[in-house]
């Protein structure tokens, strides 16, 4: 039996960036028939459980044909980090905080931009009333997931083969 590898996206509130990344990657795995091999989740480093994704994030995903209306925020736990094959964070501050709290997970905590061979923060559109900012954020996340997809599969691929 194949054990699905878990990819965990982490942002601040689990209301915009990480749910968008989760939806985009899940859709790619579904379209490639790989959804049974990977579990994709998201959480917030500093959030409350049970909040809906922001309305503009929902709208941005809807424009891409993705539905995140049922998303509810989750606060990151030690179990989330332990269970993940890869923890992809949005900013250097997220990475620094997670490395301080979970030093044993150092090898699997990466910036989303690092998957694509770069090092920069993904701007947080939360609190803005600009749909354009959310769309730009969604496009940037999608671009980085496209560019970083081979590395992502390399980092989590071997674990999905274990039984």
C-alpha positions in Angstrom: 0.0 0.0 0.0 1.3 3.4 -1.0 1.7 5.9 1.8 0.8 9.4 0.5 3.6 12.0 1.0 2.3 15.1 2.7 3.0 18.6 1.4 2.2 21.3 3.8 1.9 25.0 2.8 2.2 27.5 5.7 1.5 31.2 5.7 0.5 33.6 8.5 -3.2 33.2 8.8 -4.1 30.3 6.5 -6.6 32.6 4.9 -5.0 33.5 1.5 -1.6 32.3 0.3 -1.4 28.8 1.8 -5.0 27.8 0.9 -4.4 29.1 -2.7 -1.2 27.1 -2.9 -2.9 24.0 -1.6 -5.8 24.4 -4.1 -3.4 24.9 -7.1 -1.2 22.0 -6.2 -4.2 19.7 -5.5 -5.6 20.6 -8.9 -2.4 19.7 -10.6 -2.1 16.4 -8.9 -5.7 15.6 -9.8 -5.2 16.5 -13.4 -2.1 14.3 -13.6 -3.8 11.4 -11.8 -1.3 11.7 -8.9 -3.8 12.8 -6.2 -3.6 9.4 -4.4 0.2 9.7 -4.1 0.2 13.1 -2.3 -1.7 14.7 0.5 -1.7 18.5 0.2 -2.6 20.6 3.3 -2.2 24.1 4.6 -1.9 25.8 8.0 -1.2 29.1 9.5 1.8 29.9 11.7 -0.2 32.6 13.6 -4.0 32.0 13.2 -7.2 30.8 14.8 -8.8 27.6 13.7 -12.0 27.7 11.7 -11.9 30.9 9.7 -13.0 31.0 6.1 -10.5 31.9 3.4 -10.6 35.6 2.5 -13.4 36.5 0.1 -10.9 37.9 -2.5 -8.8 34.7 -2.3 -11.9 32.7 -2.9 -12.7 34.9 -5.9 -9.2 34.6 -7.3 -9.3 30.8 -7.1 -12.8 30.8 -8.6 -11.4 32.6 -11.6 -8.9 29.7 -12.0 -11.8 27.2 -11.7 -10.8 26.2 -8.2 -13.2 26.2 -5.2 -11.8 27.0 -1.8 -15.2 28.0 -0.2 -15.0 25.1 2.2 -11.5 26.0 3.4 -11.2 26.6 7.1 -8.1 27.9 8.7 -5.9 25.6 10.8 -3.2 26.6 13.3 0.1 24.8 12.6 0.9 22.0 15.0 4.0 20.0 15.8 2.2 17.0 14.4 1.6 18.8 11.1 5.4 19.4 10.8 6.3 15.9 11.9 3.9 14.3 9.4 4.9 16.5 6.4 7.4 15.4 3.8 7.8 19.0 2.8 6.8 22.2 4.6 6.7 25.1 2.1 6.4 28.6 3.7 5.7 31.9 2.1 8.2 34.2 3.8 11.7 34.2 5.3 10.0 35.2 8.6 7.8 32.0 8.5 10.9 29.9 7.7 12.9 31.5 10.6 10.1 31.0 13.1 9.5 27.3 12.0 13.2 26.5 12.1 13.4 28.0 15.6 10.4 26.0 16.8 11.1 22.8 14.8 14.9 22.5 14.4 14.6 18.8 13.7 12.6 19.6 10.5 15.3 21.9 9.1 15.8 19.7 5.9 12.1 19.9 4.9 11.2 23.5 5.6 11.6 25.6 2.4 10.4 28.9 1.1 8.0 28.3 -1.8 10.3 30.5 -3.9 13.2 28.1 -3.0 11.5 25.3 -4.8 11.9 27.3 -8.0 15.6 28.1 -7.2 15.0 31.6 -5.9 14.8 33.2 -2.5 12.2 35.8 -1.9 9.0 36.3 0.1 5.4 36.0 -1.3 3.6 39.2 -0.7 0.6 38.8 1.7 -2.5 40.4 0.1 -4.6 39.9 3.3 -6.3 43.1 4.4 -6.2 44.6 1.0 -9.4 45.3 -1.0 -7.6 45.0 -4.3 -8.6 42.0 -6.3 -5.6 42.6 -8.5 -3.2 42.0 -5.6 -4.9 38.7 -4.8 -4.8 37.7 -8.5 -1.1 38.7 -8.7 -0.4 36.6 -5.6 -2.3 33.6 -7.0 -0.4 33.9 -10.3 2.9 34.1 -8.4 2.1 31.0 -6.4 1.1 29.2 -9.5 4.2 30.2 -11.3 6.5 29.1 -8.5 4.6 25.8 -8.2 5.1 25.2 -12.0 8.8 26.2 -11.8 9.4 24.3 -8.6 7.3 21.2 -9.5 10.2 18.9 -10.5 12.1 19.8 -7.3 8.9 19.4 -5.2 8.4 15.9 -6.6 12.1 15.1 -6.0 11.9 16.1 -2.4 8.7 14.2 -1.6 8.7 11.5 -4.3 10.7 8.8 -2.5 8.5 9.0 0.6 5.4 8.3 -1.5 6.9 5.0 -2.5 7.2 3.6 1.0 4.6 1.2 2.2 
